[in-house]
């Protein structure tokens, strides 16, 4: 226990200095300073500088090997028919036209009024739906799943039906997050609607279980409870975390018995010697003389806050974050839905990925994911939580959760992404006048993603954890593959997976799959009319990605031209796109 507390002292940093129990002038979202895991960078070292320090030329020990050839356009697009190649080229070209992407919902509404829903849906089915989605039901997706499996690729199944959008107002993803829940956050209708969403997620699990190979399914927690409740839960969890900082008087990241008694006497009206000793023993059952943050967070639950605040000397953030009996009942309902979903996934042999959402929901989502991991990840990984690496605290939260899994004895599982809500997070920070939770530069996000991936690959190798490296960034994939080689990780025997969206980055997924790596496609499905909001959101959320698909378009064009030459016997001259795609045939990377 003592060693664990010493190690956790490095993982928890002081959060803020304002009183948790006393009144505050205003109640704003609480900002968390970064938790850090060893090796410890100081607070003023960002991941870019840390990465540069780690690869100083004087300290390199290089060995080289050949990574998969991601420039091989023929191998990447071999499974596609000629028509599918042409469609892919047309879809990518359209998605690069920003006005079309931005106002896609308005254009769609106009088309439905002029041509009717039937013709409009048929057009979408033959183009964008056919490219980005696998089918309309469990039976309809089987050909696509079979094709992927034949090429060494698994599926991450997502029943992608979403609430429709108002064509006049546009999707919430074009607006700020003040009045509406944004992007793929489900609107709350009632508890019955949440029960319906639970049944929808069950469809994804059943489809994943019926597919060949190791299956994955994805869930959104905002679909299973009131998003406003999630905000309240997040605030409560933050208040519990900040209460820890109030007791940590010397800011050394552990609370001693003396600190606890002193602060308890100042903040609470029931502070007797017997009461404080009993409370501290509850927090420190092993009698070590101190409590770290993980021990604190395991002992103090959201359900405890109402009884804690009864003896507060003055109301404050802790008082304001206390959940009512009705809210606690709704929270229980949400968790029961999650338990039911996870139970089915575990029985069916499907891994369940909990998607990340906005930062003001994330503490509640992380809390729910950890609860699921405690119950279902005892012997093998069933639940994977998602970490968005464009958030400054992602590295810290990830390492804290890894340490939590070690201490509590469950398997750690993670999905690693860069993030989907950057502009909205920054705007919200400006509007509410607090520091942005997002890294200031793309370079910092890349560096943070890479250090998180490096750490997780090692944890997978050393401790049997599992990670889905979900990225379209070729350099990040090459880096992870290189580290796997350095550690002598056998791809098919490891818990390291690579994931990309269906219809995008095929040169990564198919090449990885054919070279023996555990490659996956994120496979949305559902009726065309119900999936249209997903398709619009996918184009809008990834508009920056879409504008950078010139290389992918070039590879598609090169493969089309290769097939034309092969079929017609045309001359051997290469167009510029094929020359570019053929430039690097056997790349060598260095492992540091």
C-alpha positions in Angstrom: 0.0 0.0 0.0 2.8 2.4 0.9 4.5 1.9 -2.4 1.3 2.4 -4.2 0.7 5.7 -2.4 4.2 7.0 -3.2 3.6 6.2 -6.8 0.2 7.8 -6.8 1.7 10.9 -5.3 3.2 11.5 -8.7 -0.1 10.9 -10.4 -2.3 13.5 -8.7 -1.7 17.2 -8.8 -3.5 19.9 -6.8 -6.6 21.0 -8.6 -7.5 24.4 -7.3 -7.2 26.5 -4.1 -10.7 27.9 -3.6 -12.8 26.3 -0.9 -15.0 23.4 -1.9 -17.4 23.6 1.0 -17.6 27.3 1.5 -19.6 29.7 -0.7 -18.2 30.8 -4.0 -19.0 33.9 -5.9 -20.0 31.9 -8.9 -20.1 28.2 -9.8 -18.2 27.6 -13.1 -16.9 24.4 -14.6 -13.9 23.3 -12.6 -10.5 23.2 -14.3 -8.3 20.2 -13.6 -4.5 20.6 -13.7 -2.8 17.7 -15.4 -2.1 14.5 -13.6 1.2 13.1 -14.6 2.7 9.6 -14.7 6.4 8.8 -14.5 8.6 9.7 -16.3 7.4 13.0 -15.0 7.6 16.1 -17.2 7.2 19.3 -15.3 3.9 21.2 -15.7 5.5 23.6 -18.2 6.8 20.9 -20.5 4.4 20.1 -23.4 4.4 16.9 -25.3 6.3 18.3 -28.3 9.3 19.3 -26.2 9.2 16.0 -24.4 9.2 14.1 -27.7 12.2 16.2 -28.9 14.1 15.5 -25.6 13.4 11.7 -26.0 14.9 11.5 -29.5 18.1 13.6 -29.0 20.6 12.4 -31.6 23.3 11.6 -29.0 21.0 9.1 -27.2 19.6 7.1 -30.1 20.0 3.3 -30.4 18.7 2.6 -33.9 17.7 -0.5 -35.6 15.7 -0.6 -38.8 13.1 -2.7 -40.4 10.6 -2.4 -43.3 7.1 -1.3 -42.3 4.1 -2.2 -44.5 4.1 -0.3 -47.8 1.2 2.0 -47.3 1.8 3.5 -50.8 0.8 0.3 -52.6 -2.4 1.6 -54.1 -3.1 -1.7 -56.0 -3.1 -3.7 -52.8 -5.1 -1.1 -50.9 -7.9 -1.0 -53.4 -7.8 -4.6 -54.7 -11.2 -5.5 -53.2 -13.0 -2.6 -54.8 -14.9 -2.9 -58.0 -14.4 -0.3 -60.7 -17.7 1.3 -59.8 -16.8 1.5 -56.1 -13.5 3.2 -57.0 -15.3 5.8 -59.2 -17.8 6.4 -56.4 -15.1 6.8 -53.8 -13.3 9.4 -56.0 -16.6 11.3 -56.4 -17.5 11.2 -52.7 -14.1 12.5 -51.7 -14.2 15.3 -54.3 -17.6 16.4 -53.1 -16.5 16.3 -49.4 -13.7 18.7 -50.2 -16.2 21.3 -51.3 -16.8 23.1 -48.0 -20.1 24.9 -48.8 -21.7 21.6 -49.7 -20.4 19.9 -46.5 -21.4 22.9 -44.3 -24.9 23.1 -45.6 -25.5 19.5 -46.5 -28.5 19.3 -44.2 -30.2 22.3 -45.9 -29.4 20.9 -49.4 -30.8 17.5 -48.3 -34.0 19.1 -47.0 -34.4 21.0 -50.3 -33.9 17.8 -52.4 -36.5 15.9 -50.4 -39.0 18.7 -51.0 -38.3 18.8 -54.8 -37.7 15.1 -55.6 -39.4 13.4 -52.7 -37.9 11.3 -49.9 -37.9 8.0 -51.9 -35.7 9.4 -54.8 -33.5 11.3 -52.4 -32.8 8.2 -50.2 -32.0 6.2 -53.3 -29.5 8.8 -54.4 -27.9 8.8 -51.0 -27.9 5.0 -50.8 -26.0 4.8 -54.1 -23.4 7.4 -53.1 -22.5 8.5 -49.6 -24.4 5.8 -47.8 -22.9 3.1 -50.0 -19.4 4.5 -49.3 -19.5 5.2 -45.6 -22.0 2.6 -44.3 -22.2 -1.2 -44.6 -25.9 -1.7 -45.0 -29.3 -1.1 -43.5 -29.7 -4.1 -41.2 -27.8 -7.1 -39.8 -28.5 -9.1 -42.9 -27.6 -6.3 -45.3 -24.1 -5.7 -43.7 -23.0 -9.3 -44.1 -21.4 -8.9 -47.6 -19.3 -5.9 -46.4 -18.3 -7.7 -43.2 -17.3 -10.8 -45.2 -15.2 -8.8 -47.6 -13.4 -7.1 -44.7 -12.8 -10.4 -43.0 -11.4 -11.9 -46.2 -8.8 -9.1 -46.1 -7.8 -9.6 -42.5 -10.0 -6.8 -41.2 -12.5 -6.9 -38.4 -15.6 -4.7 -37.8 -16.5 -2.2 -35.1 -20.2 -2.3 -35.4 -22.3 0.9 -34.7 -26.0 1.1 -35.3 -25.8 4.7 -36.5 -29.4 5.8 -36.4 -29.6 9.2 -34.8 -32.3 11.8 -34.1 -33.1 13.8 -37.2 -32.1 17.5 -37.5 -34.0 20.5 -38.4 -33.0 21.5 -41.9 -33.6 25.1 -41.3 -31.6 25.4 -38.1 -28.8 23.0 -39.2 -27.2 20.4 -37.0 -26.1 21.1 -33.5 -22.5 20.6 -34.6 -22.7 24.0 -36.3 -23.7 25.8 -33.1 -22.2 26.3 -29.7 -22.7 23.9 -26.8 -24.6 26.3 -24.5 -28.2 25.5 -25.1 -27.9 22.2 -27.1 -25.9 19.0 -26.7 -23.7 18.9 -29.8 -22.5 16.5 -32.4 -23.5 13.0 -31.8 -25.0 13.6 -28.4 -28.4 12.2 -28.1 -31.3 14.4 -27.3 -33.1 13.3 -24.1 -36.7 12.4 -24.6 -37.6 10.2 -21.7 -36.5 7.1 -19.8 -38.4 5.0 -22.4 -36.4 6.6 -25.2 -33.2 5.7 -23.4 -34.4 2.1 -23.1 -35.0 2.2 -26.8 -31.4 3.4 -27.4 -30.2 0.5 -25.2 -32.0 -1.9 -27.6 -30.4 -0.2 -30.5 -26.9 -0.8 -29.0 -27.9 -4.4 -28.5 -28.3 -4.7 -32.3 -24.7 -3.6 -32.8 -23.6 -6.2 -30.3 -25.6 -9.0 -31.9 -24.3 -7.9 -35.4 -20.7 -7.9 -34.1 -21.2 -11.3 -32.4 -22.5 -12.8 -35.7 -19.6 -11.4 -37.7 -16.4 -13.6 -38.1 -13.4 -12.9 -35.9 -13.1 -10.8 -32.7 -16.0 -8.3 -32.7 -16.3 -4.7 -31.3 -19.3 -2.5 -30.8 -19.5 1.2 -29.9 -21.8 3.0 -27.5 -22.6 6.6 -26.6 -23.4 7.2 -22.9 -25.5 10.3 -23.7 -27.9 7.9 -25.5 -28.6 6.1 -22.2 -29.3 9.0 -19.9 -30.2 12.7 -19.7 -27.2 14.7 -20.9 -28.0 17.4 -18.3 -27.7 14.7 -15.7 -24.3 13.8 -17.0 -23.2 17.4 -16.6 -24.4 17.3 -13.0 -22.6 14.0 -12.4 -19.4 15.4 -13.9 -19.7 18.5 -11.6 -20.2 16.2 -8.6 -17.1 14.1 -9.4 -15.1 17.3 -9.9 -16.3 18.5 -6.5 -15.1 15.2 -4.9 -11.8 15.6 -6.6 -11.4 19.2 -5.5 -12.4 18.3 -1.9 -9.3 16.1 -1.9 -7.2 19.1 -2.9 -8.6 21.1 0.0 -7.4 18.4 2.5 -4.0 18.2 0.9 -2.6 21.2 2.7 1.1 20.8 1.8 0.2 19.9 -1.9 2.3 16.7 -1.8 -0.6 14.7 -3.3 -1.4 12.6 -0.2 -3.6 13.5 2.8 -2.0 12.7 6.2 -4.1 12.0 9.3 -3.0 15.4 10.7 -4.1 17.2 7.5 -7.4 15.4 7.5 -8.2 16.3 11.1 -7.3 19.9 10.7 -9.3 20.6 7.6 -12.3 18.5 8.8 -12.5 20.6 11.9 -12.5 23.8 9.8 -15.1 22.7 7.3 -17.6 20.5 9.1 -19.8 21.1 12.2 -19.7 17.4 13.4 -15.9 17.4 14.0 -15.3 15.4 17.1 -12.2 13.4 17.8 -14.1 10.1 17.5 -15.8 11.2 14.3 -12.6 12.4 12.5 -10.7 9.3 13.5 -13.5 7.0 12.3 -13.8 8.9 9.0 -10.0 8.7 8.4 -9.9 5.0 9.2 -12.7 4.6 6.6 -10.5 6.3 4.0 -7.3 4.5 5.2 -8.4 1.0 6.2 -4.8 -0.3 6.0 -3.6 2.3 8.6 -0.8 3.7 6.5 -1.3 7.2 7.9 -2.2 8.8 4.6 -4.7 8.7 1.7 -3.9 9.2 -2.0 -6.4 10.3 -4.6 -7.3 6.8 -5.9 -8.0 5.7 -2.3 -10.1 8.9 -1.8 -12.1 8.5 -5.0 -12.8 4.8 -4.3 -14.1 5.7 -0.8 -16.2 8.8 -1.5 -19.1 8.2 -3.9 -21.6 10.6 -5.5 -24.3 9.0 -3.3 -22.3 10.2 -0.2 -22.4 13.9 -1.1 -25.9 14.6 0.3 -24.9 13.3 3.7 -21.5 15.1 3.6 -23.0 18.5 2.9 -25.4 18.3 5.8 -22.6 19.2 8.2 -20.8 21.7 5.9 -20.3 25.0 7.7 -21.3 26.9 4.5 -22.7 26.0 1.1 -20.4 26.0 -1.9 -19.5 23.9 -5.0 -19.8 20.6 -3.2 -23.3 21.7 -1.9 -24.4 22.8 -5.4 -23.2 19.6 -7.0 -25.2 17.3 -4.7 -27.6 15.1 -6.6 -31.2 14.9 -5.6 -33.0 11.6 -4.9 -34.6 11.8 -8.4 -31.2 12.4 -10.0 -29.6 9.5 -8.2 -32.5 7.3 -9.4 -32.0 8.4 -13.0 -28.2 7.8 -12.6 -29.0 4.2 -11.3 -31.3 3.7 -14.4 -28.5 4.8 -16.7 -25.9 2.5 -15.0 -28.3 -0.4 -15.2 -28.7 0.1 -18.9 -24.9 0.1 -19.2 -24.6 -3.0 -17.1 -27.3 -4.8 -19.3 -25.4 -3.8 -22.5 -22.0 -4.9 -21.1 -23.5 -8.2 -19.8 -24.7 -9.1 -23.3 -21.4 -8.0 -24.8 -19.4 -10.2 -22.4 -21.7 -13.2 -23.0 -21.4 -12.8 -26.7 -17.7 -12.3 -26.8 -17.9 -8.7 -28.1 -15.6 -5.9 -26.9 -17.5 -2.8 -26.0 -16.0 0.7 -26.7 -17.3 3.6 -24.7 -17.1 6.7 -27.0 -15.7 9.9 -25.7 -17.8 13.1 -25.8 -17.5 16.7 -24.8 -15.1 17.6 -22.0 -18.0 18.7 -19.7 -19.5 15.2 -19.9 -16.2 13.3 -19.8 -15.7 13.0 -16.0 -19.1 11.3 -15.8 -18.3 9.1 -18.9 -14.9 8.1 -17.4 -16.6 7.3 -14.1 -19.2 5.0 -15.9 -16.5 3.3 -18.0 -14.4 2.5 -14.9 -17.4 1.1 -13.1 -17.9 -1.2 -16.1 -14.3 -2.2 -16.3 -14.3 -3.1 -12.6 -17.1 -5.5 -13.1 -16.4 -6.9 -16.6 -12.6 -6.6 -17.1 -11.5 -9.0 -14.3 -10.2 -11.8 -16.5 -10.1 -10.3 -20.0 -10.8 -6.9 -21.6 -14.4 -6.4 -22.4 -14.7 -2.6 -21.9 -12.5 0.0 -23.6 -12.7 3.6 -22.6 -11.9 6.3 -25.1 -9.2 9.0 -24.6 -9.2 12.2 -26.8 -5.6 13.2 -27.1 -6.3 16.8 -28.2 -7.4 17.4 -24.5 -4.5 18.5 -22.3 -5.5 16.3 -19.5 -5.8 13.1 -21.5 -2.3 11.8 -20.8 -2.8 12.3 -17.1 -6.3 10.8 -17.0 -5.1 7.8 -19.0 -2.2 7.1 -16.6 -4.4 7.5 -13.6 -6.8 4.9 -15.0 -3.9 2.6 -15.8 -2.7 2.8 -12.2 -6.3 2.4 -10.9 -6.6 -0.9 -12.9 -3.3 -2.1 -11.4 -4.4 -1.4 -7.9 -7.9 -2.8 -8.2 -6.9 -5.8 -10.3 -8.8 -5.4 -13.5 -7.6 -5.4 -17.1 -7.1 -1.9 -18.7 -8.7 -1.3 -22.1 -8.5 2.0 -24.2 -9.4 3.4 -27.5 -7.1 6.3 -28.5 -8.3 9.1 -30.8 -7.3 12.6 -31.5 -10.7 14.1 -30.9 -13.8 15.4 -32.7 -15.0 18.6 -30.9 -12.0 20.9 -31.0 -13.7 24.1 -32.3 -16.6 23.7 -29.9 -14.4 23.1 -26.9 -12.3 26.2 -27.7 -15.4 28.4 -28.3 -17.0 27.2 -25.0 -13.8 28.1 -23.1 -13.9 31.6 -24.6 -17.5 32.1 -23.8 -17.2 30.9 -20.2 -13.8 32.6 -19.8 -11.6 29.7 -18.7 -8.5 28.2 -20.3 -9.1 26.0 -23.3 -8.9 22.3 -22.5 -7.5 21.6 -26.0 -3.8 21.8 -27.0 -3.0 25.0 -28.8 -1.4 23.5 -31.8 -1.8 20.4 -34.0 1.8 19.5 -33.3 1.1 19.3 -29.6 -1.9 17.0 -30.3 0.2 14.8 -32.5 3.0 14.6 -29.9 0.5 13.8 -27.1 -1.2 11.1 -29.2 2.1 9.5 -29.9 3.3 9.5 -26.3 -0.1 8.0 -25.2 0.1 5.3 -27.9 3.7 4.5 -27.0 2.8 4.1 -23.4 -0.2 1.9 -24.2 1.7 -0.4 -26.5 4.1 -1.0 -23.7 1.3 -1.6 -21.1 -0.3 -4.0 -23.6 3.0 -5.9 -23.9 3.9 -5.9 -20.2 0.5 -6.2 -18.5 -2.0 -7.7 -21.0 -4.0 -4.5 -21.5 -5.7 -3.8 -24.9 -5.7 -0.7 -27.0 -7.5 0.4 -30.2 -5.1 2.8 -32.0 -7.9 4.7 -33.9 -6.2 7.1 -36.3 -5.9 8.0 -40.0 -2.4 9.4 -39.3 0.1 7.2 -41.1 3.0 8.4 -39.1 1.4 7.5 -35.8 0.6 4.0 -37.2 4.2 3.5 -38.4 5.5 4.6 -35.0 3.3 2.1 -33.2 4.2 -0.7 -35.6 7.9 0.2 -35.1 7.5 0.0 -31.3 5.7 -3.3 -31.6 8.7 -4.6 -33.6 11.2 -3.2 -31.0 9.3 -5.1 -28.2 9.0 -8.2 -30.3 5.2 -8.1 -30.1 3.5 -10.7 -32.3 0.6 -8.7 -33.9 -1.9 -11.6 -33.9 -1.2 -12.5 -30.3 -1.3 -9.0 -28.9 -4.1 -6.8 -27.7 -3.1 -4.0 -30.0 -5.6 -3.0 -32.7 -5.7 -0.4 -35.4 -8.9 1.3 -36.5 -10.1 3.5 -39.3 -13.5 4.7 -40.5 -15.3 2.6 -43.2 -14.7 4.4 -46.5 -11.6 6.2 -45.4 -7.9 5.5 -45.1 -8.2 2.1 -46.9 -4.5 2.3 -47.8 -3.8 1.9 -44.0 -6.5 -0.6 -43.0 -6.1 -3.0 -45.9 -2.3 -3.0 -45.9 -2.3 -3.5 -42.1 -4.8 -6.4 -42.4 -2.9 -8.1 -45.1 0.4 -7.8 -43.2 -1.0 -9.7 -40.1 -1.9 -6.7 -37.9 -5.3 -6.6 -36.1 -6.9 -4.0 -38.3 -10.5 -2.8 -38.0 -13.0 -0.7 -39.7 -15.6 1.4 -37.9 -18.8 0.0 -39.5 -22.0 2.1 -39.2 -25.3 0.6 -40.3 -29.0 1.3 -40.2 -31.9 2.5 -42.4 -30.9 5.2 -44.8 -33.4 7.7 -43.5 -32.2 7.2 -39.9 -28.5 7.2 -40.8 -28.6 10.5 -42.8 -27.9 12.6 -39.7 -24.8 10.5 -39.1 -23.6 10.9 -42.6 -24.0 14.7 -42.5 -22.3 14.8 -39.1 -19.5 12.6 -40.3 -18.8 14.9 -43.3 -19.0 18.0 -41.1 -16.9 16.7 -38.2 -14.2 15.5 -40.5 -14.2 18.4 -43.0 -10.5 19.0 -42.0 -9.7 15.4 -42.7 -11.6 15.6 -46.0 -9.6 18.5 -47.2 -6.5 16.5 -46.6 -7.5 13.4 -48.7 -5.6 14.5 -51.8 -3.2 11.7 -51.4 -6.0 9.2 -51.0 -7.7 10.5 -54.0 -4.4 10.3 -55.9 -4.1 6.6 -55.0 -7.6 5.9 -56.1 -7.0 7.7 -59.4 -3.8 5.8 -59.8 -5.6 2.5 -59.3 -8.3 3.5 -61.8 -5.7 4.4 -64.4 -3.8 1.1 -63.8 -7.0 -0.8 -64.4 -7.8 1.2 -67.5 -4.3 0.5 -68.9 -4.6 -3.2 -68.0 -8.0 -3.4 -69.8 -7.2 -1.4 -72.8 -3.5 -1.9 -73.3 -2.7 1.8 -73.3 0.8 3.1 -73.1 3.0 2.9 -70.0 3.1 6.6 -69.3 2.0 7.3 -65.7 -0.1 10.3 -64.7 1.2 12.5 -62.0 -1.1 10.9 -59.4 0.4 7.5 -60.1 3.9 8.8 -60.0 3.3 10.4 -56.6 1.6 7.2 -55.3 4.5 5.1 -56.5 7.3 7.2 -55.2 8.0 5.3 -52.0 7.8 1.6 -52.4 9.8 0.2 -49.5 10.2 2.7 -46.7 12.6 2.2 -43.8 11.9 3.6 -40.4 14.1 3.9 -37.4 13.2 2.7 -34.0 14.4 4.9 -31.2 
